[in-house]
Every structure is written in structure tokens, then in C-alpha cells.
Amino acid sequence: MSTTPATARFSMFKKTVPLIAAAGLFALLAACGKSGSDTATSPSPKLEGPKETVALYRSNCISCHGAELEGKMGDSTNLQHVGGKLTLEQIRRQIAEGRDLMPAFKDRLTAEQIDALASWLAERR
């Protein structure tokens, strides 16, 4: 049985789309927690607080949670009012252990850094 050019193109399309989608998802996940991007150092008016804590956020969290805590990967990544939704301990645990798409930071940050980020975020109501 011979295939028509349209059938061959559709077959190639069916094989290519999942690969492209997987590559895009991998790129998004690989970017979480990365530091060194230009956006991580640009000033943001909504990121007020202790200088060291804001610097921690910019170097570890901004790629997924945004320059203004707005979330870059859906509603669940918006941190603008996280303190009204989660307790300090829940925020601390999420940073340390991760959840769903969020990676764990307990091996990247010290307990003091995690506490500082959690306390700062818990103030966002």
C-alpha cells in the first residue's frame, strides 16, 4: 500500500508534536531555580524586604514565580497573596521539600535561607 504525500506529512506531524511538547516542558522545568538570568537582577518595585531575602528570591525563585511574584507557570505559582493561603510552616515545607512541579530546595539553600524566604512570603496576604 502506498502513502500519499499528505498522509506522510500527517504521520510525521503525529511523531513530531509530542517531541516538541516534551522538549518545551523539559525546558520549563529545567529553568526552575536557575540563577544568573538578566531578569533575576532587574529591580522590581513589588519585591521589597530584607536585601538578602529578596536576593535569594531573585536568584532561586524568579524564573518560575516571576519578577513581581505573579507566577509564570499558572495560578499555583502566583505568590502575591501566598501568606493568606498557606501558613508559615506550609510555605517553609513547600520550599524545602518541593511539590508537584516545584523542586525541593533543602539541598540548595540553608535552613536559615529557607526560613527567611518563608517568613518573607508569609507576609504576602
Contacts in CASP RR format, 6 or more apart in sequence:
PFRMAT RR
TARGET T0000
AUTHOR 0000-0000-0000
METHOD contacts of the structure
MODEL  1
MSTTPATARFSMFKKTVPLIAAAGLFALLAACGKSGSDTATSPSPKLEGP
KETVALYRSNCISCHGAELEGKMGDSTNLQHVGGKLTLEQIRRQIAEGRD
LMPAFKDRLTAEQIDALASWLAERR
3 11 0 8 1.000
28 73 0 8 1.000
29 101 0 8 1.000
31 63 0 8 1.000
31 64 0 8 1.000
32 63 0 8 1.000
32 64 0 8 1.000
32 101 0 8 1.000
32 102 0 8 1.000
32 103 0 8 1.000
33 60 0 8 1.000
33 61 0 8 1.000
33 63 0 8 1.000
33 64 0 8 1.000
33 103 0 8 1.000
33 105 0 8 1.000
33 108 0 8 1.000
34 63 0 8 1.000
35 59 0 8 1.000
35 60 0 8 1.000
36 59 0 8 1.000
37 62 0 8 1.000
37 63 0 8 1.000
39 62 0 8 1.000
39 63 0 8 1.000
39 66 0 8 1.000
39 67 0 8 1.000
40 58 0 8 1.000
40 59 0 8 1.000
40 62 0 8 1.000
40 63 0 8 1.000
41 58 0 8 1.000
42 67 0 8 1.000
44 67 0 8 1.000
44 68 0 8 1.000
45 68 0 8 1.000
46 67 0 8 1.000
46 68 0 8 1.000
46 69 0 8 1.000
46 80 0 8 1.000
47 54 0 8 1.000
47 57 0 8 1.000
47 58 0 8 1.000
47 67 0 8 1.000
47 68 0 8 1.000
47 69 0 8 1.000
48 54 0 8 1.000
49 120 0 8 1.000
50 116 0 8 1.000
50 120 0 8 1.000
52 116 0 8 1.000
53 116 0 8 1.000
53 117 0 8 1.000
53 119 0 8 1.000
53 120 0 8 1.000
54 120 0 8 1.000
56 109 0 8 1.000
56 113 0 8 1.000
56 116 0 8 1.000
56 117 0 8 1.000
57 65 0 8 1.000
57 117 0 8 1.000
57 120 0 8 1.000
60 105 0 8 1.000
60 108 0 8 1.000
60 109 0 8 1.000
60 117 0 8 1.000
61 79 0 8 1.000
61 117 0 8 1.000
63 72 0 8 1.000
64 71 0 8 1.000
64 72 0 8 1.000
64 73 0 8 1.000
64 77 0 8 1.000
64 101 0 8 1.000
64 102 0 8 1.000
65 71 0 8 1.000
65 72 0 8 1.000
65 77 0 8 1.000
65 78 0 8 1.000
65 79 0 8 1.000
66 72 0 8 1.000
66 77 0 8 1.000
68 80 0 8 1.000
69 78 0 8 1.000
69 79 0 8 1.000
69 80 0 8 1.000
69 82 0 8 1.000
69 124 0 8 1.000
70 78 0 8 1.000
70 80 0 8 1.000
71 77 0 8 1.000
71 78 0 8 1.000
71 79 0 8 1.000
73 101 0 8 1.000
76 100 0 8 1.000
79 121 0 8 1.000
79 124 0 8 1.000
80 124 0 8 1.000
81 124 0 8 1.000
81 125 0 8 1.000
82 91 0 8 1.000
82 121 0 8 1.000
82 122 0 8 1.000
82 124 0 8 1.000
83 91 0 8 1.000
83 121 0 8 1.000
83 122 0 8 1.000
83 123 0 8 1.000
83 124 0 8 1.000
83 125 0 8 1.000
84 124 0 8 1.000
84 125 0 8 1.000
86 94 0 8 1.000
86 122 0 8 1.000
87 122 0 8 1.000
88 118 0 8 1.000
88 119 0 8 1.000
88 122 0 8 1.000
91 118 0 8 1.000
91 121 0 8 1.000
91 122 0 8 1.000
92 114 0 8 1.000
92 115 0 8 1.000
92 118 0 8 1.000
94 102 0 8 1.000
95 105 0 8 1.000
95 109 0 8 1.000
95 114 0 8 1.000
95 117 0 8 1.000
95 118 0 8 1.000
96 104 0 8 1.000
96 105 0 8 1.000
96 106 0 8 1.000
96 114 0 8 1.000
97 104 0 8 1.000
97 106 0 8 1.000
98 104 0 8 1.000
98 105 0 8 1.000
105 114 0 8 1.000
106 114 0 8 1.000
109 117 0 8 1.000
END
